[in-house]
């Protein structure tokens, strides 16, 4: 199928996903009740998203495949950021939602990366992302946890962008200054894959010092 919510290993689910996507576009909503049109339709949409074969990962993977093809031969801006989605709810109706907004509200977190044509500014599609909820406050201090157990891992989505956008002529990653940590600088930079972080005067000075120290050690090692 050319366009669908994803490929779920079952043609019936793929067709249902296509119908739901068409309804989202036509009705300009993601509300299950409005998408369904009536009670029976609302229940069909609900059963679709409740199915164990329909996962967030499969939906994202399906959209990213189309994005990779659209980016072939282009200079692409891979722009990523994180947002918190909060829902008005009560303790009895949270249904797995976690604390957001410094624990004062409940909802979920979304980190996504989109591809934009650097020349025209046209959005080419979704590159990748993840959705998660917090169980609560982690008692282990942030600096005592391995990287794989920190939310900072979401900023390494640029590594996924390399796979999805491999057909692009050049990819420039644009992200928030929150993504500025050593693990990302060590893992992501590569030829044809520069990064443009959110710059501040303090950050620019830090970069100058970092590159000066790096050059010193390279000279010492070669001399």
Secondary structure, 3 states (H helix, E strand, C coil): CCCCCCCCCCHHHHHHHHHHHHHHHHHCCCCHHHHHCCHHHHHHHHHHHHCCCCCHHHHHHHHHHHHHHHCCCCEEEEEEEEEEEECCCCHHHCCCCEEECCCCEEEEEEEEEEEEECCCCCEEEEEEEEEECCCCCCCCCHHHCCHHHCHHHHHHHHHHHHHHCCCCCEEEEEECHHHCCHHHHHHCCECCECEEECCCHHHHHHHHHHHHHHHHHHHHHHC
